[in-house]
Amino acid sequence: MPKNYRAELTGVFGDPVDGNPTGAMEEAGFRARNLNYRYITARVLPEALGAAIAGARAMQMKGFNLTMPHKVRVIPFLDGISEAARAIGAVNTVYRENGRLIGENTDGKGFVEALGMVGVSLDGKRVALLGAGGAAKAIGVECALAGAAKITVVNRNRARGEELAGAILKNTVADAEYLPWEGASSIPACDILVNATPVGLGSGEKPDIDYTGIAPGMVAADVVFNPEWTAFLNEAKSRGATAVTGLGMLACQGARNFELWTGERAPFDAMYEALKAEFAE
């Protein structure tokens, strides 16, 4: 048989995007499954997003990720989006289905699966979200869809916090509320506390909250993946909480992307180990 030198293309579009580690994880998955796929990390300026999507169509890319600032702006360029992505109002993954580009959001799904990896169920749980940005929206909606009883959004910007609480109330059966974040805010009554802000990324900083409210039996989760063990998680562990890292969330999210693009089961262990190696000290 003749050799096939053509690779199926996937990738990520963003600006900035240089520090995005997703390619290392997805490429490890492709190698583990012996798939002739490639993942490109492409800087796409906001004004060039439409052209980039047209290029993806022209090259028949199997799919691609979106990171800042494209998760919302990409929606008009797609042929359809999932119900979850519609409820969240953002897309982080696009896949090709019968020639059409479909938008999905795997951020929150990856978070829910990362909780499951450490035996944490969302059924009837109270979740407190620090932040109301893109990651918080995805996590809040997906936690509610997965059975959480109540989502409390703690955010400094009232409009954004109320918008997220309203989206959860509108699109799920969970209760939701907004609380202002003023200085070292007290932690609202919750079973699961989530840092959905970028505070701690590449630094030893942690969110400005009253950590005395963390008690044994609680779960603390962070969306920050570098470092894997953030100051927020270390503080929570020292107070007896179960910690869930952002690296686990990223790996679960990447596994879902892999399956949407390839139609094959993701080799999770290989992908997770590749991510961990990227941030090994």
C-alpha positions in Angstrom: 0.0 0.0 0.0 1.2 3.5 -0.7 2.4 5.6 2.3 0.1 8.2 3.6 1.9 11.4 4.5 -1.2 13.4 5.3 -2.0 14.0 9.0 -5.4 14.8 10.4 -5.2 18.2 12.0 -6.4 19.5 15.4 -5.2 22.4 17.5 -5.9 25.5 19.6 -6.6 29.1 18.6 -5.9 31.8 21.1 -4.1 35.0 21.9 -2.0 34.7 23.9 -1.4 31.0 23.4 2.3 30.3 23.8 2.0 28.9 27.2 -0.9 26.5 26.5 0.2 22.9 27.3 -2.7 21.2 25.6 -0.7 20.1 22.6 1.7 18.0 24.7 -1.3 16.1 26.2 -3.2 15.5 22.9 0.0 14.5 21.0 0.8 12.0 23.7 -2.7 10.6 23.2 -2.3 10.4 19.5 1.0 8.5 19.9 -0.5 6.1 22.4 -3.3 5.2 20.0 -1.0 5.2 17.0 -3.1 7.8 15.2 -1.7 10.0 12.4 -3.0 13.2 14.0 -1.3 16.5 14.8 -2.1 19.3 17.2 -1.1 22.9 16.2 -0.9 25.7 18.7 -1.8 28.8 16.7 -1.8 32.5 17.8 -5.0 33.9 16.3 -5.7 37.6 16.8 -9.4 38.5 17.5 -9.8 40.3 14.2 -8.6 37.1 12.4 -10.8 34.6 14.0 -13.3 34.4 11.1 -10.4 33.7 8.7 -9.0 31.1 11.0 -12.3 29.3 11.1 -12.5 29.4 7.3 -9.0 28.0 7.2 -10.0 25.2 9.5 -12.9 24.4 7.2 -10.6 24.5 4.1 -8.0 22.2 5.7 -10.8 19.9 7.0 -9.5 20.0 10.5 -11.0 17.3 12.7 -11.5 19.9 15.4 -9.8 22.5 17.6 -9.9 24.2 21.0 -10.6 27.8 21.7 -9.0 29.8 24.5 -9.0 33.5 25.4 -10.4 35.6 23.8 -12.3 33.4 21.4 -14.7 31.3 23.4 -17.7 33.5 22.9 -16.7 35.2 19.7 -16.4 31.9 17.8 -20.1 31.0 18.1 -21.4 33.0 15.1 -18.8 31.2 12.9 -20.0 27.7 13.7 -22.8 25.6 12.3 -24.2 24.7 15.7 -23.5 24.4 19.4 -24.5 21.9 22.1 -27.2 22.7 24.7 -24.5 22.8 27.4 -22.4 25.3 25.4 -25.6 27.4 24.8 -26.4 27.5 28.5 -22.8 28.4 29.4 -22.6 30.9 26.6 -19.1 29.8 25.5 -17.3 27.2 23.4 -13.9 25.8 24.1 -14.0 22.8 21.7 -15.1 22.5 18.1 -15.5 19.2 16.3 -16.4 18.1 12.8 -19.7 16.2 12.4 -20.9 15.3 8.8 -19.0 18.3 7.4 -20.4 20.7 10.0 -18.4 22.5 12.7 -20.1 22.0 16.1 -19.2 23.8 19.3 -19.0 22.2 22.7 -17.8 23.2 26.1 -15.8 20.6 27.9 -14.4 22.8 30.7 -17.2 22.0 33.1 -17.5 18.4 32.1 -13.8 18.0 32.7 -14.2 19.5 36.2 -17.1 17.1 37.0 -15.1 14.1 35.9 -12.1 15.2 37.9 -14.3 15.3 41.0 -15.4 11.7 40.2 -11.8 10.6 39.9 -11.4 11.2 43.7 -14.8 9.8 44.5 -16.7 13.0 44.9 -20.3 13.0 43.8 -22.3 16.2 43.1 -25.7 14.8 44.0 -27.4 17.2 46.4 -24.1 19.1 47.1 -23.7 22.8 47.7 -21.0 24.4 45.5 -19.4 27.8 46.2 -17.7 29.3 43.1 -15.0 32.0 43.5 -15.2 34.0 40.3 -17.7 34.4 37.5 -15.6 34.2 34.4 -15.6 31.6 31.6 -14.3 28.8 33.7 -16.8 29.6 36.5 -19.7 29.6 34.0 -18.8 26.2 32.6 -18.3 24.7 36.1 -21.4 26.2 37.6 -23.7 25.0 34.8 -22.2 21.5 34.6 -22.2 21.0 38.4 -25.9 22.0 38.4 -26.6 19.6 35.5 -24.7 16.8 37.4 -27.0 17.1 40.4 -25.7 19.9 42.7 -28.5 21.3 44.8 -27.2 24.9 45.0 -24.5 27.0 43.4 -23.3 30.1 45.2 -21.4 32.6 43.0 -18.9 34.8 44.9 -17.6 37.6 42.7 -16.5 41.2 42.9 -18.4 42.3 39.8 -22.1 42.1 40.8 -23.4 42.2 37.2 -21.3 39.2 36.2 -22.0 37.3 39.3 -25.8 37.8 39.0 -25.6 36.9 35.3 -24.0 33.5 36.1 -26.5 32.8 39.0 -29.3 33.7 36.6 -28.0 31.4 33.9 -27.9 28.5 36.3 -31.5 29.2 37.5 -32.7 29.5 33.9 -31.0 26.4 32.5 -31.0 23.9 35.3 -33.1 22.8 38.3 -30.5 23.8 40.9 -30.9 26.8 43.2 -28.3 29.6 42.7 -27.4 32.9 44.3 -24.9 35.7 44.0 -22.8 36.9 47.0 -20.5 40.0 46.8 -16.8 39.4 47.2 -15.5 42.1 49.5 -12.0 41.7 51.0 -11.4 38.5 52.8 -14.9 37.2 52.4 -16.3 34.5 54.5 -16.9 31.2 52.7 -20.6 30.5 52.2 -22.0 27.3 53.6 -20.9 24.6 51.0 -19.6 21.1 50.5 -17.4 22.0 47.5 -15.3 25.2 47.2 -13.9 26.1 43.8 -11.3 28.6 42.9 -12.5 29.5 39.4 -10.2 32.5 39.1 -6.6 32.7 37.7 -5.2 33.7 41.1 -2.3 31.5 41.8 -1.3 30.8 38.2 2.5 30.6 38.1 2.7 32.2 41.6 2.3 31.5 45.3 -0.7 33.7 45.6 -4.1 32.5 46.7 -7.7 34.0 46.6 -8.5 36.6 49.3 -11.0 34.7 51.5 -11.3 33.7 55.1 -9.7 30.2 55.1 -10.9 29.5 58.6 -14.2 28.5 57.0 -12.6 25.4 55.4 -13.3 22.3 57.5 -12.5 18.6 57.3 -15.0 16.8 55.0 -15.1 19.7 52.5 -13.7 19.5 49.0 -11.5 22.3 47.6 -10.9 22.4 43.8 -8.7 24.8 41.7 -8.9 25.5 38.0 -5.3 26.7 38.1 -3.0 23.9 36.8 0.4 25.5 37.1 1.6 24.8 39.7 -0.5 21.7 40.2 -0.5 22.2 44.0 -1.5 25.8 44.4 -1.3 27.8 47.6 -5.1 27.6 47.7 -5.1 23.8 47.6 -2.3 23.5 50.1 -4.1 25.8 52.5 -7.3 23.8 52.1 -5.5 20.4 52.6 -3.9 21.7 55.8 -7.4 22.3 57.1 -8.5 18.8 56.3 -10.3 19.3 53.0 -10.0 16.9 50.0 -8.1 18.7 47.2 -8.8 18.4 43.5 -6.2 19.9 41.2 -6.7 21.9 38.0 -4.3 19.5 36.2 -6.8 16.7 36.7 -9.6 18.9 35.3 -7.4 19.8 32.3 -6.6 16.1 31.6 -10.3 15.1 31.8 -11.2 18.0 29.5 -8.5 16.9 27.0 -9.7 13.3 27.0 -13.2 14.5 26.0 -11.7 16.6 23.2 -9.7 13.6 22.0 -12.8 11.4 21.8 -14.8 14.1 20.0 -12.1 14.5 17.4 -11.0 10.9 16.9 -14.0 8.8 17.8 -11.7 6.6 19.9 -11.4 6.1 23.6 -8.8 8.5 25.1 -5.7 7.0 26.6 -6.2 9.0 29.8 -3.1 7.8 31.7 -0.7 8.7 28.9 -2.3 12.1 28.5 -2.2 12.9 32.2 1.4 11.8 32.5 2.4 14.0 29.6 0.8 17.0 31.3 2.5 16.3 34.6 5.8 16.1 32.8 5.3 19.5 31.4 5.2 21.0 34.9 7.6 18.7 36.7 10.0 20.8 38.8 
